Amino acid sequence: MNYEKMETTNYGRISGRVCSEISRSHEIEGEAFFEFKLEVARLSSAIDTIPVTISERTLVGKAVSVGDFLTLEGEYRSFNKVINEKSRLILHFFAKNVEFGKKENVNEINLKGYVCKEPTYRKTPFDREICDILLAVNRPNYHKTDYIPCILWGRNARFMASQGVGCKVELSGRIQSREYKKQYEDGSSENLVAYEVSCQNISVLGNVTSIEKETDAKTAVNN
């Protein structure tokens, strides 16, 4: 693969089996994009089903079929979509490089961004500590921001629970999917799938206030 992991805010690599038919998603300035789902195995033998978006220019004329084994490099992205008159955050792996036929057990993602919502800390019935954060990850070359839900465990959960909005972090982990049932006020329910990054390592790089002060200081020196 020639997609290098350079200085970036968003880098991922996943490998697995295509489990859905590929279909045309959209077109931008004459470039067509396609979508499908990839089954990525965990070491525990559980399966994460990850939505993938890929350009026709990345495929370079190659066909993707159900059952193919692919290794993909790219970014984990998000966009808002109105479904049943409700806006939902849609997450997908945007593939920038593809390799066919390679069977690997790979699921890694590295993100650098800002906590943009108050962390939510809780404990499971078995007393396991969990913290949910929403990370705003900038796409420097596109002037866009992806919003990525992340989940932390144990001491990382306890640590991030004490951090606030604006905290800049760098983390690594894996992309995971999980099914859940959502209950509505009218008594109805719906089976949904949640996508998130399960964090393994995290580092705090600063916060909005300190970063702004540092930038102002550098500007003053340069001037």
C-alpha positions, -999 to +999 in steps of 0.1 A: +000+000+000+012+036-007-011+055+017+015+066+043+007+072+079+020+108+080+012+135+105-025+132+105-055+136+128-073+105+115-057+072+104-072+038+103-065+003+090-090-025+089-091-060+074-120-083+068-146-100+046-171-081+025-205-090+038-229-069+016-233-060-020-215-029-031-238-001-041-234+034-055-236+060-027-231+095-043-210+115-068-189+146-063-176+165-093-178+135-116-162+111-091-184+082-080-184+067-045-196+033-035-205+017-001-205-018+014-200-034+048-170-053+060-169-080+087-139-075+109-131-103+134-120-096+170-095-118+188-125-130+209-141-143+176-168-117+178-175-097+146-177-060+140-196-050+109-182-017+096-197+005+068-172+014+042-171+042+015-147+040-014-141+060-045-141+045-080-106+060-084-093+040-054-108+008-068-092+016-102-116-007-121-115-036-096-148-052-086-157-058-050-179-088-043-195-105-013-169-128+003-138-109-009-111-103+018-099-067+018-073-047+038-082-010+038-064+021+049-081+054+054-101+076+078-131+071+101-156+098+092-191+110+101-220+129+085-255+138+095-284+121+078-322+126+083-338+092+089-376+091+098-375+129+103-347+126+128-311+137+123-286+109+130-249+108+130-237+083+104-202+068+108-182+051+080-147+041+071-135+061+042-110+039+023-081+056+006-063+024-003-074-012-008-056-045-010-074-076-022-071-112-010-051-105+022-065-122+053-054-103+084-068-097+118-064-059+117-086-032+132-068-001+143-076+036+144-056+066+156-074+100+162-064+134+173-091+159+183-111+178+209-137+166+234-168+185+222-193+172+247-192+166+284-178+131+291-204+106+304-191+083+332-210+053+345-205+018+359-219-015+347-238-039+370-205-057+374-188-025+386-168-020+354-160+017+347-170+032+314-167+067+300-182+080+267-167+110+249-175+127+216-144+136+197-143+165+171-116+155+146-106+181+120-100+173+083-073+199+077-073+196+039-111+198+036-120+223+063-145+198+078-149+181+111-158+145+119-176+137+152-165+103+165-181+086+196-154+069+217-157+046+247-131+042+274-127+016+301-112+013+336-086+038+346-088+056+312-126+060+318-120+074+353-093+098+340-113+112+311-144+116+333-124+144+350-117+162+317-140+188+302-151+201+269-122+215+249-097+189+261-073+180+232-065+143+231-047+117+209-060+082+211-057+048+196-081+019+196-104-001+173-137+005+155-166-015+169-202-021+163-229-032+187-266-038+185-291-023+209-328-017+213-340+019+215-372+026+234-395+055+225-419+075+246-449+061+227-439+026+238-425+015+205-389+003+201-364-001+173-333-023+168-303-001+160-266-005+155-241+018+173-206+025+160-178+038+181-141+037+188-131+015+217-101+033+231-070+014+242-046+043+248-052+080+253-030+111+259-041+146+268-023+172+247-038+203+262-071+222+262-086+250+241-076+277+266-040+267+269-036+261+232-051+295+223-026+311+248+003+293+232-008+303+197-011+340+208+023+338+224+039+324+192+022+350+171+035+378+193+071+364+191+069+361+153+056+396+150 
